[in-house]
Every structure is written in structure tokens, then in C-alpha cells.
Amino acid sequence: MKHLSSLLILSTISFSLFGQQISQIGSDFDNCPGTPAYGLYDYSQSAMLYLATELEGVGISAGNSITAIQFQFNSWESGYELNDQTIKMSHIAESSLPDPGLPDYSSLTISNTTTVKEEFDFRGFTGITWGQFDFDTPFIWDGTSNILITWENRDGSWESGYGWLEGRDVSNRCHIWYRDNSYPTASSSANRYLPNIRLHSNFNPLPITLNSFSGKLLSGFGNSIQLDWSTASEKDNNYFTLWRSFDGQTWEDITTVAGAGNSNQLLTYQYIDRNIILQFIENNTIYYKLSQTDYDGSTEFFQIIPVEIQAAKTYVVTRTNLMGQEVGQNHRGFIIETWSNGVTTKTYNK
């Protein structure tokens, strides 16, 4: 479904309007060419990273529901239109973007990606003007993560008359990718200036106040990771879910732990993730994240943590052929090796 976005011109940095808080990050007037959409190309994507300290600095808190965003447009011709645009927001662990990086964010640790405004059209704003985009789906900030804002331009054509956004000179916090004929899948641009934004937010208290979340490798316990977390308060907390990833992108839920329901005191939790085959883990890192589910089924995700591991030393216990006969490591043909950690591998020597 297509939408045409409305305009709102504001003159102050942070205030309340109709029960909403409006918070501005950035106030410089450096040109940010290629943002939010690069009108010279058929397709483009912008990535804009804002730090948790910047959100806190303008009064946004954990549990705030972000319901709209404004960008400061400049030099767009009257009536210039872009179709099939999408805005997404994510939590991101990194505080800078790799240069030039990839538009699929495969090298980044991101979570809770939300399509906040989908497949809309907008007309360019004349002069230097704050253009507002009301979200179809709000984004709830966890209070600790940085945020990544993505603008996807899938118009499929271009014409002259496009402008840019106003912003500030910040290194590796804004990148764009662009291509004619098809959507960009590889790096095609380096660093750009970071646009000024205004975020509209409502306070939506989180069901729990997470005090800590950590993990560590246990030695002598069958290659196990100990995960500990604590809460300062809980409200209608049904259960926690622990998630694990070996690449920071693909996740599996590994267990659920009952919550306390309602509590106003410090509570601690622990789970041991056992018998992980460490030597097959790339980069010596395992990622974990925690989510919490209310009695009504609503779920909130918290920040991802990396656990650095070092593969335990292992050795071959037996080497046999396909008939079960013991052989040496230089045996020609198939060799089945059983390792001290219980892993079995099969190799073939010519």
C-alpha cells in the first residue's frame, strides 16, 4: 500500500507535542549527498548509525516507543517524487560502520530489526525543511544498544531534481549503496555525513529492568558456557528465552527459564550451555541474547553478548578403517578418527 507523507516544521530541539516527546540528534548544516535516497540511481540504500549515548542525551529512555522520524531535507525540487521506499530500525552492537561495508550488514551484530514504514511514496520538500514520516510499526528502544536506521529506495527509476539531507561530519556512521537496473548487493560507496534526525517517542515501560547479562567459558565441564543475568524489577514476566548464534546472524533458542512474575528486588538467574564442540566454531566467538515474554505473549529482546572461547586441546583416541581395524595416520583409503572429546571424523588418503 502506498502512502504520501505529511510535513511538520519544528523549531526547537526537544519538547512534548500531543503527548509525544520529540528529540533531535544533530544540528549542523553539512550536506549529506545520497541520503536518504540517491536520486541519481534506480536503487539505493542508506545506513545511519546513532549511539545509545546520543539517544540518552536527548532524553530517550529504555522502553521508549519510537513512533515517527523526521529528516532535514534541502534542495529538492517541488513535486519530486520517490516511490516504493522502506524505513527499518535495528539495535546494533557496533559504534561504527565498516568502510565501505555491505548492504546486507553481514559483518554487523544487529537485532530486533523492525520495518517501521513499508513501501511508501513521498514528495520532495522545498527549501530546508523537516520532513516527517509516521511509522506503521513503532520501534521500542532497549536503552543500551546503538540504533541503525536503514532507508531502502526501490523506486526502479531516477530523474533530476533530487536533493539531500542536512547533517554533520561524523566518520563511519553513514554509508550509502546504489545501482541501476537492480537493487545493490555489494559495496558501492564509502563514508557519508550523518543526517540530523528528530525522533518522536512515547514512554512504554519495559516489563523487566535487566541489571546484568554475561557469559563465560567453563573449563573442565565438558566444553560448557555459563550464562548469568539479573533483574532489578519484573512485571508480569512469564519466562526468559536464551538464544545462541555461532555467526551473530542465525539464531536458535536453546532454553526457556521461568520468570518471577512480579518483583521489586534483585533476582539472579543462571543457565549452563553444555557440550559445545568448540573446535568447529569460527572466530572463537559464540553469541548469546536474552528475550523476555509476558503473560500476554508479548516479547522483548535485550542486547547481544559475545563470549570469547578457545577450543579445548583434543587428541585422536583411535584410527580405524571401514572394517573397524586399527590403522596408522598414513593409511591409504578411508580413516575413521575418534577424538578425545567424542567427535568422530572421516578422511580419505590417496
Secondary structure as UniProt FT lines:
FT   STRAND          14..17
FT   TURN            18..19
FT   STRAND          20..25
FT   STRAND          30..32
FT   TURN            33..34
FT   TURN            39..40
FT   STRAND          43..50
FT   HELIX           52..57
FT   TURN            58..59
FT   TURN            62..63
FT   STRAND          64..74
FT   TURN            78..79
FT   STRAND          81..92
FT   TURN            103..104
FT   TURN            106..107
FT   STRAND          110..123
FT   STRAND          129..140
FT   STRAND          146..153
FT   STRAND          164..168
FT   TURN            171..172
FT   STRAND          174..179
FT   STRAND          194..195
FT   STRAND          197..203
FT   STRAND          208..218
FT   TURN            219..220
FT   STRAND          224..245
FT   STRAND          252..263
FT   STRAND          267..273
FT   HELIX           278..280
FT   HELIX           282..284
FT   STRAND          285..294
FT   TURN            295..296
FT   STRAND          299..301
FT   STRAND          305..308
FT   STRAND          316..320
FT   TURN            322..323
FT   TURN            329..330
FT   STRAND          333..339
FT   TURN            340..341
FT   STRAND          344..349
//
